Amino acid sequence: TATHFLPTYDSHPEEIPGVRENLENNDVAAAAARIHEYLERENNIPLNIAITGVAGSGKSTFVNAFRGLSNDDEGAAPTGVRETTSEVTPYPHPNNPNVMLWDLPGIGTTKFPAKKYLKLVGFEKFDFFIIISATRFTENDVKLAQEIQKMKKKFYFVRSKIDNDIQAERRRRDFNEEETLTEIRDDCVHRLRGLGIKSPQVFLVSSFELHLYDFNLLQQNLDRDLPKNKRDTLLFVMPNINPEIIIKKKKAFQSKIKYYALGSAAGAAVPLPGLSIAVDLALLVGAVTHYVFAFGLDVPSLKRLSAKTGVPYTALRAVIISPLAAAEITKELLFKVMTHVSSFATLIVAEEASRFIPFIGIPAAMVLSFTTTYKFLNVILSELAEDAEKVFEKALGQLIVLNRAPQTTCILLEINCDTSKKHK
């Protein structure tokens, strides 16, 4: 049967239930439908993140930063010195509306008393909770954490506005950034223990400088705690705060390429000239569009990054090589890119020609289609990941200049340094 001719690339069609059986029975339409349904489901997994804390703790700013927005961007959560969140308010991620951040009112207010808080905000729909404080965590924060724990859901303590604390401490002659951070963290942990949390972990975060402090550690914990499908959904919307995030995104995307290739092979089994390439291009549009948005290489994301870092949009575009970045992904554009590379053009021609070979023509066309899609997506993915790294370096290079903090430079260059010593 046709399925025996397909390369596996460390994967088997039975990973998607029913596909192998469909192919062995030559029911190509059913196999293609199953693969399409699987990819649609994987790319549209909902993720609901609850952000809570007292008034003035920086919830809304954190929601905006997580979504890659500044406080004055269109669609940003409103911020201010007074309580700006009086209702449970959802904010979709601009690059994936299936990822929703919920800005919750502070616990313990008249409208949202501590005892009824989880019920009133509708805790069932949230995948995890982030409890934010700009000073010390309160008894109400602890009560909330304990109730969340009873409901068998995850919560994370985030100490916000760390940049303000560091700026204030810099005035001291004996200032040492690491010691200050340790002091703040230990104080939060000690207080939470005193209020009844056995082994608290506190993440120090600046919503204006996510690449610093503990946001990356928070991401690692979320990555560990979430189930696989939700983990990838979160990963693909995470801001590119370091090269490791970009590498993780690339690896996660690579693990799904085999399914697109399998869908391509199923399309090639239909003996109609030109149909296979049409099916391939439809699959590729969805995959490549997902890549571009996840790496932050779409035009709106690049413009937001430009506004946030002060690096001109044209300067960010200048380091990008792929013709698919900062562009609308269409079948025509992908076909142009694919046929521009001689090796892919040759595979496409060979696939169409093989259909006319008696007996082995269709299986051969399936193998060629699988191979073309598999290799093409790997090439495009690598190019876009490299472009994302270049954009990151360009943007973060400017942030180093703006911050003018020795520790910032050390973190970004991944070198060890003692910030208590003077730096030239």
C-alpha positions as semicolon CSV with decimal commas, in nm:
position;residue;x (nm);y (nm);z (nm)
1;T;0,000;0,000;0,000
2;A;0,101;0,363;-0,043
3;T;0,184;0,415;0,324
4;H;0,474;0,166;0,305
5;F;0,660;0,397;0,068
6;L;0,652;0,699;0,297
7;P;0,969;0,802;0,484
8;T;0,911;0,809;0,859
9;Y;1,159;1,068;0,990
10;D;1,123;0,919;1,339
11;S;0,748;0,927;1,311
12;H;0,468;0,690;1,218
13;P;0,127;0,776;1,072
14;E;-0,049;0,598;1,355
15;E;0,043;0,889;1,586
16;I;-0,274;1,047;1,448
17;P;-0,543;0,784;1,521
18;G;-0,693;0,628;1,211
19;V;-0,456;0,777;0,952
20;R;-0,255;0,462;0,888
21;E;-0,572;0,256;0,850
22;N;-0,712;0,511;0,605
23;L;-0,397;0,502;0,394
24;E;-0,376;0,123;0,396
25;N;-0,737;0,112;0,271
26;N;-0,652;0,373;0,008
27;D;-0,903;0,611;0,166
28;V;-0,686;0,915;0,103
29;A;-0,963;1,169;0,154
30;A;-1,032;1,039;0,506
31;A;-0,659;1,039;0,592
32;A;-0,618;1,396;0,468
33;A;-0,923;1,506;0,668
34;R;-0,787;1,348;0,988
35;I;-0,449;1,515;0,942
36;H;-0,609;1,853;0,871
37;E;-0,833;1,818;1,178
38;Y;-0,532;1,728;1,394
39;L;-0,329;2,030;1,277
40;E;-0,626;2,263;1,324
41;R;-0,679;2,135;1,676
42;E;-0,308;2,163;1,765
43;N;-0,292;2,520;1,635
44;N;-0,605;2,632;1,819
45;I;-0,558;2,503;2,174
46;P;-0,703;2,754;2,423
47;L;-0,494;2,883;2,713
48;N;-0,642;3,101;2,987
49;I;-0,407;3,279;3,225
50;A;-0,537;3,458;3,535
51;I;-0,346;3,764;3,662
52;T;-0,446;3,885;4,007
53;G;-0,316;4,113;4,282
54;V;-0,404;4,421;4,486
55;A;-0,460;4,765;4,331
56;G;-0,138;4,926;4,210
57;S;0,059;4,601;4,194
58;G;0,115;4,629;3,820
59;K;-0,128;4,361;3,699
60;S;-0,233;4,548;3,386
61;T;0,121;4,640;3,291
62;F;0,223;4,276;3,331
63;V;-0,071;4,166;3,113
64;N;0,042;4,412;2,845
65;A;0,408;4,310;2,864
66;F;0,321;3,942;2,840
67;R;0,127;4,024;2,522
68;G;0,417;4,221;2,377
69;L;0,234;4,551;2,417
70;S;0,325;4,884;2,575
71;N;0,071;5,047;2,804
72;D;-0,024;5,305;2,538
73;D;-0,068;5,055;2,253
74;E;-0,410;4,997;2,101
75;G;-0,580;4,710;2,279
76;A;-0,361;4,740;2,590
77;A;-0,510;4,688;2,936
78;P;-0,569;5,031;3,098
79;T;-0,320;5,124;3,368
80;G;-0,306;5,392;3,636
81;V;-0,226;5,470;3,994
82;R;-0,579;5,380;4,102
83;E;-0,752;5,043;4,069
84;T;-0,832;5,018;3,698
85;T;-0,967;4,662;3,706
86;S;-1,319;4,644;3,848
87;E;-1,436;4,346;3,644
88;V;-1,288;4,019;3,519
89;T;-1,146;4,140;3,187
90;P;-1,009;3,916;2,909
91;Y;-0,724;4,033;2,684
92;P;-0,642;3,812;2,384
93;H;-0,283;3,781;2,272
94;P;-0,242;3,982;1,949
95;N;-0,061;3,693;1,776
96;N;-0,295;3,417;1,894
97;P;-0,651;3,496;2,010
98;N;-0,673;3,148;2,164
99;V;-0,434;3,267;2,435
100;M;-0,627;3,485;2,677
101;L;-0,485;3,679;2,970
102;W;-0,749;3,767;3,228
103;D;-0,694;4,081;3,435
104;L;-0,872;4,004;3,763
105;P;-0,984;4,257;4,025
106;G;-0,785;4,260;4,347
107;I;-0,888;4,007;4,608
108;G;-1,051;4,134;4,926
109;T;-1,246;4,427;4,779
110;T;-1,613;4,481;4,867
111;K;-1,723;4,340;4,532
112;F;-1,472;4,052;4,539
113;P;-1,434;3,935;4,902
114;A;-1,164;3,677;4,974
115;K;-1,405;3,396;5,068
116;K;-1,599;3,412;4,741
117;Y;-1,320;3,536;4,516
118;L;-1,247;3,220;4,313
119;K;-1,615;3,151;4,254
120;L;-1,686;3,510;4,150
121;V;-1,399;3,525;3,898
122;G;-1,484;3,180;3,755
123;F;-1,169;2,989;3,849
124;E;-1,269;2,680;3,644
125;K;-1,170;2,836;3,313
126;F;-0,815;2,930;3,412
127;D;-0,516;2,707;3,339
128;F;-0,302;2,877;3,607
129;F;-0,287;3,189;3,824
130;I;-0,017;3,454;3,858
131;I;-0,042;3,642;4,189
132;I;0,133;3,980;4,167
133;S;0,254;4,217;4,438
134;A;0,464;4,532;4,409
135;T;0,561;4,527;4,778
136;R;0,479;4,246;5,021
137;F;0,237;3,964;4,964
138;T;-0,068;3,989;5,186
139;E;-0,274;3,746;5,389
140;N;-0,540;3,760;5,117
141;D;-0,280;3,659;4,856
142;V;-0,194;3,355;5,065
143;K;-0,559;3,264;5,119
144;L;-0,610;3,279;4,744
145;A;-0,304;3,060;4,679
146;Q;-0,427;2,802;4,930
147;E;-0,772;2,792;4,770
148;I;-0,619;2,755;4,423
149;Q;-0,410;2,468;4,557
150;K;-0,723;2,298;4,690
151;M;-0,870;2,320;4,340
152;K;-0,555;2,141;4,213
153;K;-0,443;2,428;3,992
154;K;-0,106;2,599;3,969
155;F;-0,021;2,945;4,100
156;Y;0,295;3,157;4,082
157;F;0,400;3,451;4,298
158;V;0,543;3,743;4,101
159;R;0,707;4,037;4,277
160;S;0,666;4,320;4,028
161;K;0,827;4,661;3,967
162;I;1,175;4,531;4,048
163;D;1,323;4,800;3,821
164;N;1,187;5,064;4,061
165;D;1,350;4,893;4,359
166;I;1,685;4,863;4,183
167;Q;1,674;5,227;4,074
168;A;1,603;5,341;4,430
169;E;1,883;5,124;4,577
170;R;2,140;5,250;4,327
171;R;2,173;5,567;4,533
172;R;2,349;5,370;4,806
173;R;2,728;5,371;4,797
174;D;2,750;5,001;4,876
175;F;2,488;4,907;4,615
176;N;2,513;4,555;4,480
177;E;2,238;4,443;4,243
178;E;2,255;4,071;4,319
179;E;2,249;4,131;4,693
180;T;1,950;4,364;4,654
181;L;1,760;4,108;4,449
182;T;1,838;3,833;4,699
183;E;1,720;4,058;4,982
184;I;1,387;4,129;4,811
185;R;1,333;3,763;4,722
186;D;1,421;3,638;5,072
187;D;1,190;3,893;5,230
188;C;0,897;3,779;5,014
189;V;0,968;3,411;5,079
190;H;1,003;3,467;5,455
191;R;0,672;3,653;5,469
192;L;0,488;3,390;5,264
193;R;0,621;3,114;5,490
194;G;0,504;3,308;5,791
195;L;0,158;3,330;5,637
196;G;0,139;2,954;5,578
197;I;0,294;2,875;5,237
198;K;0,535;2,583;5,290
199;S;0,783;2,616;5,001
200;P;0,711;2,943;4,823
201;Q;0,892;3,044;4,507
202;V;0,888;3,410;4,415
203;F;0,976;3,546;4,070
204;L;1,118;3,896;4,052
205;V;0,995;4,070;3,737
206;S;1,011;4,407;3,567
207;S;0,729;4,436;3,314
208;F;0,931;4,700;3,128
209;E;1,240;4,478;3,110
210;L;1,124;4,118;3,076
211;H;1,469;4,011;2,957
212;L;1,606;4,086;3,306
213;Y;1,558;3,921;3,645
214;D;1,328;3,615;3,681
215;F;1,082;3,626;3,392
216;N;1,283;3,361;3,208
217;L;1,276;3,142;3,521
218;L;0,898;3,189;3,539
219;Q;0,872;3,076;3,177
220;Q;1,078;2,766;3,254
221;N;0,848;2,675;3,543
222;L;0,538;2,719;3,329
223;D;0,703;2,506;3,061
224;R;0,761;2,231;3,317
225;D;0,415;2,244;3,478
226;L;0,183;2,271;3,178
227;P;0,071;1,968;2,975
228;K;0,246;1,924;2,639
229;N;-0,020;2,078;2,415
230;K;-0,070;2,384;2,640
231;R;0,307;2,415;2,680
232;D;0,357;2,469;2,308
233;T;0,067;2,713;2,290
234;L;0,226;2,925;2,562
235;L;0,574;2,896;2,414
236;F;0,465;3,026;2,074
237;V;0,331;3,352;2,225
238;M;0,616;3,413;2,469
239;P;0,817;3,729;2,400
240;N;1,165;3,660;2,259
241;I;1,346;3,763;2,575
242;N;1,654;3,551;2,506
243;P;1,797;3,324;2,232
244;E;1,692;3,011;2,424
245;I;1,322;3,097;2,376
246;I;1,377;3,121;2,001
247;I;1,558;2,784;1,997
248;K;1,273;2,622;2,197
249;K;1,018;2,757;1,951
250;K;1,215;2,621;1,659
251;K;1,240;2,273;1,814
252;A;0,869;2,266;1,896
253;F;0,781;2,359;1,539
254;Q;1,022;2,101;1,400
255;S;0,842;1,826;1,590
256;K;0,521;1,908;1,398
257;I;0,666;1,925;1,046
258;K;0,615;1,551;0,992
259;Y;0,238;1,602;1,014
260;Y;0,237;1,870;0,746
261;A;0,450;1,641;0,529
262;L;0,209;1,354;0,586
263;G;-0,084;1,575;0,485
264;S;0,110;1,670;0,174
265;A;0,166;1,302;0,087
266;A;-0,204;1,228;0,130
267;G;-0,286;1,506;-0,114
268;A;-0,040;1,362;-0,366
269;A;-0,227;1,030;-0,369
270;V;-0,518;1,182;-0,560
271;P;-0,444;1,128;-0,931
272;L;-0,529;1,480;-1,050
273;P;-0,255;1,694;-1,210
274;G;-0,180;2,010;-1,010
275;L;-0,391;1,909;-0,708
276;S;-0,093;1,804;-0,495
277;I;0,086;2,139;-0,517
278;A;-0,243;2,317;-0,439
279;V;-0,288;2,103;-0,126
280;D;0,076;2,160;-0,028
281;L;0,050;2,536;-0,063
282;A;-0,268;2,547;0,149
283;L;-0,089;2,350;0,424
284;L;0,224;2,562;0,395
285;V;0,037;2,892;0,427
286;G;-0,095;2,787;0,768
287;A;0,238;2,653;0,891
288;V;0,455;2,944;0,777
289;T;0,207;3,206;0,901
290;H;0,226;3,038;1,242
291;Y;0,607;3,050;1,234
292;V;0,618;3,419;1,140
293;F;0,385;3,526;1,421
294;A;0,545;3,301;1,684
295;F;0,889;3,447;1,610
296;G;0,751;3,801;1,621
297;L;0,845;3,865;1,258
298;D;0,506;3,996;1,144
299;V;0,481;4,368;1,071
300;P;0,271;4,468;1,381
301;S;0,508;4,281;1,618
302;L;0,817;4,438;1,460
303;K;0,662;4,786;1,483
304;R;0,572;4,733;1,849
305;L;0,928;4,616;1,918
306;S;1,062;4,921;1,738
307;A;0,850;5,156;1,949
308;K;0,947;4,978;2,270
309;T;1,324;4,969;2,209
310;G;1,375;5,283;2,003
311;V;1,533;5,083;1,720
312;P;1,388;5,210;1,388
313;Y;1,158;4,966;1,211
314;T;1,375;4,994;0,902
315;A;1,679;4,890;1,108
316;L;1,499;4,579;1,231
317;R;1,386;4,496;0,877
318;A;1,742;4,542;0,751
319;V;1,874;4,242;0,947
320;I;1,598;4,012;0,818
321;I;1,689;3,781;0,529
322;S;1,381;3,564;0,473
323;P;1,134;3,698;0,213
324;L;0,857;3,547;0,426
325;A;0,921;3,769;0,729
326;A;0,723;4,093;0,754
327;A;0,507;3,979;0,463
328;E;0,157;3,849;0,409
329;I;0,192;3,473;0,359
330;T;0,004;3,372;0,045
331;K;0,008;3,067;-0,184
332;E;0,158;3,282;-0,459
333;L;0,444;3,403;-0,238
334;L;0,523;3,052;-0,114
335;F;0,516;2,908;-0,465
336;K;0,755;3,182;-0,579
337;V;0,992;3,111;-0,288
338;M;0,972;2,734;-0,337
339;T;1,036;2,737;-0,715
340;H;1,317;2,991;-0,676
341;V;1,526;2,714;-0,516
342;S;1,630;2,471;-0,789
343;S;1,625;2,160;-0,567
344;F;1,261;2,218;-0,467
345;A;1,160;2,305;-0,822
346;T;1,313;1,977;-0,940
347;L;1,118;1,780;-0,675
348;I;0,789;1,944;-0,778
349;V;0,847;1,861;-1,146
350;A;0,949;1,504;-1,059
351;E;0,637;1,457;-0,847
352;E;0,404;1,565;-1,127
353;A;0,591;1,351;-1,386
354;S;0,585;1,040;-1,165
355;R;0,204;1,026;-1,172
356;F;0,214;0,890;-1,526
357;I;0,433;0,590;-1,434
358;P;0,216;0,275;-1,418
359;F;0,171;0,102;-1,078
360;I;0,440;0,290;-0,883
361;G;0,350;0,640;-0,999
362;I;0,118;0,742;-0,714
363;P;0,337;0,597;-0,433
364;A;0,637;0,772;-0,587
365;A;0,443;1,101;-0,603
366;M;0,351;1,062;-0,234
367;V;0,715;1,011;-0,135
368;L;0,827;1,312;-0,338
369;S;0,550;1,529;-0,196
370;F;0,631;1,423;0,160
371;T;1,002;1,493;0,104
372;T;0,945;1,832;-0,059
373;T;0,719;1,961;0,218
374;Y;0,936;1,819;0,495
375;K;1,257;1,972;0,364
376;F;1,099;2,303;0,260
377;L;0,945;2,365;0,602
378;N;1,274;2,282;0,774
379;V;1,461;2,531;0,554
380;I;1,201;2,806;0,607
381;L;1,186;2,740;0,981
382;S;1,565;2,767;1,013
383;E;1,571;3,093;0,816
384;L;1,295;3,251;1,024
385;A;1,458;3,138;1,352
386;E;1,787;3,298;1,240
387;D;1,604;3,619;1,152
388;A;1,436;3,619;1,495
389;E;1,777;3,591;1,661
390;K;1,913;3,880;1,453
391;V;1,614;4,098;1,541
392;F;1,658;4,006;1,908
393;E;2,027;4,103;1,901
394;K;1,951;4,431;1,724
395;A;1,672;4,527;1,963
396;L;1,840;4,413;2,283
397;G;2,164;4,585;2,185
398;Q;1,973;4,912;2,203
399;L;1,820;4,817;2,539
400;I;2,169;4,764;2,680
401;V;2,256;5,121;2,584
402;L;1,931;5,254;2,729
403;N;1,965;5,067;3,057
404;R;2,337;5,133;3,100
405;A;2,341;4,865;3,372
406;P;2,646;4,637;3,410
407;Q;2,430;4,342;3,511
408;T;2,219;4,384;3,195
409;T;2,526;4,357;2,977
410;C;2,649;4,053;3,164
411;I;2,317;3,869;3,130
412;L;2,279;3,941;2,759
413;L;2,636;3,850;2,675
414;E;2,604;3,539;2,895
415;I;2,920;3,611;3,092
416;N;2,986;3,614;3,463
417;C;3,054;3,945;3,627
418;D;3,058;4,099;3,972
419;T;2,842;4,408;3,969
420;S;3,002;4,528;4,289
421;K;3,318;4,602;4,091
422;K;3,356;4,906;3,871
423;H;3,311;4,855;3,498
424;K;3,481;5,061;3,236
